[in-house]
Amino acid sequence: MRQRMTLLISLSGLLIVALALLILGWQAFTNTSQRMKNTVATQGTVVEIIPRLVNTNSGQRTFFYPLVEFRTATGETIQFESEAGGNPSAYQIGDRVEVMYNPGQPQIAFINSWELWLPSSLFLGTGGLLLIVSGIAILGALRTLFR
C-alpha cells in the first residue's frame, strides 16, 4: 500500500512537470504570435554570413548568423543580423528569405522560418506527451490502489 502511494505521489510530480511544460509552451506560442501580429512580409537576401563564438555545453563553438538585407514598402533598405544561427549555417550568401518586419520600426525584423515555432512546439509536444502518459499511469495506479 505504501509503495502504491509513493508511486502515485511520483506520478503526480510528473503531472506537474507536464503542466509546467504546457504553460511554457503556451507562453512561447503566445509570444511568437504577438511578435508576428504587427509585422509585414517581404523578401530579403542573405548578404553575409557572420561567424560568432558561442558557449555551449561542449565548449565554445562557432555559429554562423545570416546578415539579411531587405527593402521596406517605403523603399528604405534595411540590414539586420538574424538572431538564429547554426553550425553549419542554414543559409548561404545570395539566399532569398521571407522577412517579417515592423513597418513603424523596420530595423525590428526577423527571418520567417520554422525555427520561430520550435520552442513552443517542443514544450507543447513534450508537455502533452507527459500529460497523457502521467494521466494514464495515475488512473492505473488509482485503480490498483482502490481494489
N, C-alpha and C positions, 0 to 999 in steps of 0.2 A: 504494500500500500504506500509506504514511504517513497519507494523508488518511482512509482507512478506519479506521485505528487511532484517529485523533483523533476521528472520528465515534463510534466505539464507546465511547471514554472519555467523551465528552459525553453520550451516551445513558445510560451508567452513572450519571452525575451526576443525570440526570433520574429515573432509577430510585430513587436515594437520596432525592431530594426527594419522590417518590411515597410511599415507605415512611415518611418522616418525617410526611407529612400523614396517612397512615393511622394512625400511632401517636397523633398529636394528636387525631384524630377518635375513636379508641377511648377515649382518656383522657377526652375531653369526654362521650362517651356513658356511660362508667362513672360519672363524677361526677354527671351528671344522674340516672342510675338510682339511685345511692346517695342522692341528695337526695330522690327520690320515695319511697324504701323505707320510711321511718319516718313517713310523713305520712298524714293522713286528709283526705278531701274534704268540702267543704261549699260552700254558696252564699254569695257575698258581693255587696255592692253598691258601685259606684263612688260615693263621696260628694263627691269634689272632684278637680279636675284641677290639678296643681301645675306651674307653668312653671319651668324651670331653664335657665340659660345653660350651654351645653356647648361646649367647644373641639373643633372638627372640623378636618379638613384644609383646608376652605374658610373658616375663621374661626369666630367664635362664632355659634352658632345657639340658638334657644330650642326645647327639647324639653319635651314635656308628659307628666307621670307621674301615673297614677291613684292616688288615695288610696282604699283599699278598706276597707270595714267588714264584719265577719262575726261570727257568734256561734258559740262553741265548743260541743261536746257537753255541757259542764257549764253552759252559759248565759252564759259570760263574753263581753262584747263587746270585740272587738279591732279596731284600725285599723292599717293598715300602708301604706307607700308602695311601690308596685311598683318593682323595680329596672329594669324595661323601660319606656323612654319612647320617644316618637316625635314626628315633626313631618311631618304633622299627627298629632294624638292618635288613637290607635286606639280610645279609649273616650270615652264621654260620661257626664256625671253621671246616675245612675239605672240605668246598665247593670248587668245581673246577670252575674257571672263565677264560674267554678269556682275555689275557693280550696283550696290544699293547705297544711296546717299541721301542725306537730309537736305532738301532744297534751300532751307534757311541757313544751314551751316554745311556747305558741300565738303568741307575738309573732314567731316564725320562720315566716313564711308567704309564699306567692307565688301569683301567678295561674297556673293550669294552662293553658298555651297552646302553640301550635306553636313559639313563639319559644324555648322551653326546649331544643328539639331542633335548632335552627338551626345552632349551631356544629358539633355532631357531624355533622350531615347535610352541611354544606359541606365539612368536612375529609375525611370518608369518601368523599363523591362525587367530589371533585376528586382525591383520592389514588388512588381506584380507577380513575378515567379515565386518569390519568397512568401508573399501573401497567400498564394494558392497552396504551396507546399506546407507552410505552417498551419494554415486553416484546416487542411485535410488531416494533418498529424494531430492537431489539437482535438478535432472531432473524434478521431480514433482513440486517442488517449482518454477522453472523457467517456467514451463508450465502454472501454475496458475498466475504467475506474468505478463506474456505477453498475457493474454487473454483479 
